[in-house]
Structure formats: structure tokens, C-alpha cells
């Protein structure tokens, strides 16, 4: 009658071994465990080291940097209406589905975007918790449409940096639209104040809000 406890222990050990193998074969198990603590995530948000600007992304795309991965976390319907050239669509609700998770390349500079910034920021936190580094497009697609596709000339009395920044945006608009913007701004984007980036494509202090 002593064989029953031994059998139970053997079964338990086998089940644990099987569970370990299944986890190792899953997408989460195959990724490096570099999970960030809540404190580290909070510090990254406060320091704004989690953001890149629309001007930076435009510059990277124009120069065809091979190490960039743009991820559009909006719905597939929104993605089909318009998306930044080269972006892949991984809806936030399906971020951890196997078919989508495997598309994320942690060896590249991952840039997440949504219409504004809220959903992209949420995706950033989730990926950071998994140990996947990424960035959020500051101002989201709303600002991309406003600044890159439909740049407005600055006032007469502005610093040379603002003039140079406008010239870059105008050139980028020509590159991405062929001289004619193809996307309309949302009412929210029209009403929100523009972020004011520094020249040389440094990170901005403010961004449009949205989802």
C-alpha cells in the first residue's frame, strides 16, 4: 500500500516538468526576463525617456533606418483608414495573442502609437512589464497628421530653430504625401495645443492627449 504516495509524488514531479516545458515553449517563456519594477516604470514616465517625437520618427523613416519597428495599437479598422508608412497593426486588445506577440521584435527600436497617446502608453507599460523595451510616439497619430502631414508656417517673429523645424516638416510632408495631405485631423487634434519640440528632434515637454 506504500506505492500510492510515491506514485502521487512522481505524478506531481512529472506535471511540474511538463508545465515548465510548456512555459519554455510559450512566447512569454522565450523572451528574456528583464521585467521592470513599478518604480523603474514610474521613473521612465516622469523623465519622459519613454517618448520619441514625430519629427524623430519621420527622420528615421525618410532615412530608411532598418532597426525601427512601428506598431499601431489601434483597431484594424482605424489602421486600414490610415497608418504611418511601414507600421504593423497589433491592436491593444490582442497584444498578447500569439499571432501578434510573435511579430514584436525586441532587437529593434519599437515605437508604439495610437490616435493620441493613452492606448500606446498602456501598451508601453504592458510590454515593459514583460521586459520588452519600447517608446511611445509623443502626441500620437493626431500630432503626426498635424505636424508632419499638414505643417503650418510659423509666425514671422520666431527663432531660427522654429524656421528650420518648419522646413523639415514641410519636406517630410512632401515625402509622405507627395505634396498633398491625405488625412484629415480629428476635431480633438485641431483643438489641442501643439507640442513644441526642440530642434534636432529632441523630446518634447507636452503632447496632445487622446486614446
C-alpha positions, 0 to 999 in steps of 0.5 A: 500500500506504500506505492500510492504516495510515491506514485502521487509524488512522481505524478506531481514531479512529472506535471511540474516538468511538463508545465515548465516545458510548456512555459519554455515553449510559450512566447512569454517563456522565450523572451528574456526576463528583464521585467521592470519594477513599478518604480523603474516604470514610474521613473521612465514616465516622469523623465519622459525617456519613454517618448520619441517625437514625430519629427524623430520618427519621420527622420528615421523613416525618410532615412530608411533606418532598418532597426525601427519597428512601428506598431499601431495599437489601434483597431484594424479598422482605424489602421486600414483608414490610415497608418504611418508608412511601414507600421504593423497593426497589433491592436491593444486588445490582442497584444498578447495573442500569439499571432501578434506577440510573435511579430514584436521584435525586441532587437529593434527600436519599437515605437508604439502609437495610437490616435493620441497617446493613452492606448500606446502608453498602456501598451508601453507599460504592458510590454515593459512589464514583460521586459520588452523595451519600447517608446511611445510616439509623443502626441500620437497619430493626431500630432503626426497628421498635424505636424508632419502631414499638414505643417503650418508656417510659423509666425514671422517673429520666431527663432531660427530653430522654429524656421528650420523645424518648419522646413523639415516638416514641410519636406517630410510632408512632401515625402509622405504625401507627395505634396498633398495631405491625405488625412484629415485631423480629428476635431480633438487634434485641431483643438489641442495645443501643439507640442513644441519640440526642440530642434534636432528632434529632441523630446518634447515637454507636452503632447496632445492627449487622446486614446 
